[in-house]
Amino acid sequence: MPLTVPPDYLKNFENDIFKHLWQETVSVLSTATEVTFLGYSLPYADFHARFILRCGFHNQVEGELKEDGSRAGATGRARVTIVDPDVDGPKRVMGMVGWTCEWHQQTVEEWVAAGGLA
């Protein structure tokens, strides 16, 4: 049975798998060199996703937090690509990332057909 996490203001993490997934998301994003958002609008209601993403991108510049409270060496800003024909979602993503992103104002299908995955 699939598990989904809707974009709610308050997420219910009764299942420990979600806690682990969100922690792992921050860790992976903290050292990512390239991140691509495919049609993701980053809804205002999804505070938890915004927090997780903001932490990961912040860690790229400041270094990931270690268990002792110190920070690992910064890995630098990832190349961020946004693919979305809408305007509002990409603006929210760019504002959350905090640096210049490459935005393709087209559908995912159009982007792939144009060689976006190459």
N, C-alpha and C positions, 0 to 999 in steps of 0.2 A: 504494500500500500504506500503510495507516495506521501511524503510529508511536505507541507508548504508553510511558508511564513509570510502572511500577508503584510502589506505596508501599513501597519497600525502604529499609533502613538506609543502604546505600551505592548511590548511583545511578551508572550507567555512562554517561558522556556522550561516547561515541565520535563521535557525530554533532554537528558544530558548531551545528546548528540548535537543539539543546536549550540550549546555553550562551547563545545569543542570546535565546531565548525566556525563560529565567529572568532574564536581565539586564533585558530589556524589561518583564517582569512587575514587578520591583522598582521600576523607573522609573515605570511607569503607576500602580502602587499608591501610590507616594510622594506623588502629587498628586491622588489620587482624592477626590471629595467624597461618593461613595456607593458602597458595596460590598455585594453580596448573595451569600450562600452558599446554594446550593440543594442540600440533601441531602448536603452534604459533611461527613464525619465527622472529618477531620483526624487520621488514624491516627497512633498513637504511633510506628510504624515509619517514618513519612515525615518524617525529620529535615530533609531538604532543603526540602520544601514548608513546613515549620514555620519554618525559617530565613528563607526568602524572604519569607513573609508577615510575620513579625516585623520584618524589616528595613523593609519597605514601610510598615507601620503606625508604626514608630518614626520613620521619616523624615517622616511627616505632622506630627509634633509637633516634631521637632528640625531638620528641613530635610534635603533630599536631599544626599548626598555628591557633591561635584564632583571632577573629575579632579585638581585641585590639593590635595585633602584638606580644603578648607573646605566649608562647608555652604550650600546655597541657603536662602532664606527659608522658614520653615515654612508649610505651607498649612493646617494645622489638622486636627483629627480628622474623619474621614469618618463619615457616618451608615452604620452597619453593620446589615444585616438578615440574619437566619438563618432559613431555612425548613427544618425537619426535625422529623418526628414523634418521633424518638428523643431521649433526654436527654443521653447521654454525648458525642456529637459536638458539639452546641451548647455544652456546658460547656467542652470543649477549645478551641473557636473563641473563645468569650468570654474565656477565660483568656489566650489568645495575643494577642488584640486589645488588651486592657489597659484598656478602658473599656466603659461600658454599651452593650449591643447590643439591638436589637429582635428578639425571638425569636417566631416563629410555629410553634407545636407542631402542625404539620399536614403533609400531603404537599404536594409541589409542585403537583400537580393541584388539590388543595383550595384552596391559596393563590391560584392563578391564577383559579380559578372564583369566588373571593370578591373578585376585583378587585385582586389583589396586583401586577399589572403596570401598573395605572393610575396 
